[in-house]
């Protein structure tokens, strides 16, 4: 019995000390490619997965393209069929590293970090460098960022008939709490 309790105790210690990854399966990514004076081109995906390695600052995320929801169903259909071709390219991924990240120094006051990595979408990869605010919350670590992407970098064609209504410069906002 003592051996069993000792093994159980050692196993729980290994699990607690070995936990260096924080995960979220409900991160939020919003993008907007609206042009003033035209209908809003905006979508949100609340089921984006994020993983943060707290020991070295490596971060990765995965968004299923069909998870983006628009206010107008026809926009969503065009987005999936004509723009990002979701059946052919079902996901967008990001892999990168938070520069100067030290998990032990994360507090409830948001601190700005630089994140370098590569985003892959629509069969193309693009190196990006973004700013993010990171803070500790009661229920985990919050990461928030706003940055821009260009549809041309991912060979996403905007048909000429709507090119004046959809911006090639896409504003991206992400908000996630990792646990």
C-alpha positions in Angstrom: 0.0 0.0 0.0 2.8 2.4 0.8 4.5 1.7 -2.5 1.2 2.4 -4.3 0.8 5.8 -2.5 4.4 6.7 -3.2 4.0 5.9 -6.9 0.8 7.9 -7.0 2.4 10.9 -5.3 5.5 10.8 -7.6 3.3 10.5 -10.6 1.2 13.6 -9.6 4.5 15.5 -9.0 5.8 14.7 -12.4 2.5 15.7 -14.0 2.4 19.0 -12.2 6.0 19.9 -12.8 5.9 18.7 -16.4 3.0 20.9 -17.4 4.6 23.6 -19.6 1.8 24.0 -22.1 -1.2 26.2 -21.8 -4.1 25.5 -24.2 -7.2 27.2 -25.4 -9.8 25.7 -27.8 -12.1 28.7 -27.8 -9.8 31.5 -28.9 -11.4 34.3 -30.8 -10.1 35.6 -34.2 -12.0 38.4 -36.0 -11.0 39.8 -39.3 -12.4 42.8 -41.2 -11.8 43.7 -44.8 -14.4 46.5 -45.0 -14.2 49.5 -47.2 -15.9 52.8 -46.1 -19.4 53.4 -47.6 -19.9 49.8 -48.4 -21.4 46.8 -46.5 -19.3 45.5 -43.6 -17.0 42.6 -44.5 -16.3 41.1 -41.1 -16.2 37.6 -39.7 -15.4 35.9 -36.3 -14.3 32.5 -35.4 -14.7 31.6 -31.7 -13.2 28.1 -31.9 -9.6 28.8 -32.7 -7.1 26.5 -30.9 -4.0 28.0 -29.3 -1.0 26.3 -27.6 1.6 28.2 -25.6 4.8 26.5 -24.3 5.4 28.4 -21.1 9.0 27.2 -20.8 10.2 28.8 -24.1 7.5 31.1 -25.4 6.7 29.0 -28.5 3.1 29.6 -29.6 0.9 27.9 -32.2 -2.6 28.2 -33.4 -5.1 26.6 -35.7 -8.3 28.1 -37.2 -10.7 26.1 -39.4 -11.7 28.4 -42.2 -15.3 27.2 -42.2 -15.5 28.4 -38.5 -15.6 32.1 -39.5 -19.2 33.5 -39.2 -20.4 36.5 -41.1 -23.6 38.5 -40.5 -24.6 37.8 -44.1 -24.8 34.1 -45.0 -24.1 34.9 -48.7 -20.8 36.5 -47.7 -19.9 33.4 -45.7 -20.6 31.2 -48.7 -18.5 33.4 -51.0 -15.7 33.5 -48.5 -15.5 29.7 -48.2 -16.1 28.9 -51.9 -14.5 31.7 -53.9 -11.9 33.4 -51.7 -10.2 31.0 -49.2 -11.5 27.9 -50.9 -12.1 26.1 -47.6 -12.6 22.7 -49.1 -9.1 22.8 -50.7 -7.5 24.8 -47.9 -9.5 24.0 -44.7 -7.3 25.7 -42.1 -5.0 28.5 -41.2 -2.1 27.9 -38.9 0.5 30.0 -37.1 3.7 28.9 -35.5 6.0 31.3 -33.8 7.8 32.5 -30.7 7.2 35.2 -28.2 10.4 37.2 -27.8 11.7 37.7 -24.3 8.9 35.6 -22.8 9.3 34.6 -19.2 6.2 33.0 -17.7 7.2 33.8 -14.2 7.1 37.5 -14.9 3.5 37.6 -16.3 1.3 39.6 -14.1 -2.3 41.0 -14.2 -0.9 44.1 -15.8 -0.7 43.6 -19.6 2.8 43.8 -21.0 3.5 44.1 -24.7 5.6 41.4 -26.4 6.8 40.9 -30.0 5.8 37.6 -31.6 7.7 36.4 -34.7 6.5 33.4 -36.7 4.9 32.2 -39.9 1.2 32.1 -40.8 0.1 29.6 -43.3 -3.2 30.1 -45.2 -4.6 29.2 -48.6 -1.5 27.1 -49.3 0.9 30.0 -48.8 3.2 30.8 -45.9 4.2 34.3 -44.7 6.6 35.4 -42.0 5.0 37.9 -39.7 6.1 40.0 -36.8 3.3 41.2 -34.5 2.8 42.9 -31.2 0.7 41.3 -28.5 -0.4 42.2 -25.0 -0.1 39.3 -22.5 -1.4 39.3 -18.9 -2.4 36.9 -16.2 -6.1 36.4 -15.5 -7.8 34.4 -12.8 -8.6 31.7 -15.3 -5.4 31.7 -17.3 -3.1 33.8 -19.4 -4.7 36.3 -21.8 -3.2 37.2 -25.2 -4.5 40.0 -27.3 -3.3 41.3 -30.6 -4.3 43.5 -33.6 -2.4 43.3 -36.9 -2.9 43.5 -40.6 -2.5 40.9 -43.3 -2.7 41.4 -47.1 -4.8 39.0 -49.2 -2.2 39.2 -52.0 0.4 37.5 -49.7 -1.8 34.4 -49.7 -2.9 34.5 -53.3 -6.5 35.2 -52.3 -8.0 36.8 -55.3 -10.7 39.4 -55.0 -12.9 39.5 -58.1 -12.8 42.8 -60.0 -16.6 43.1 -59.7 -16.3 43.5 -55.9 -12.7 44.8 -55.6 -13.9 48.3 -54.7 -16.0 46.9 -51.9 -13.5 44.5 -50.2 -10.1 45.7 -48.9 -7.0 43.7 -49.6 -5.7 45.0 -46.3 -7.3 42.7 -43.7 -7.4 43.8 -40.0 -7.1 40.9 -37.7 -7.9 40.9 -34.0 -7.3 38.0 -31.7 -8.2 37.4 -28.1 -7.6 34.2 -26.2 -7.3 33.0 -22.6 -5.0 30.0 -22.3 -5.3 27.6 -19.4 
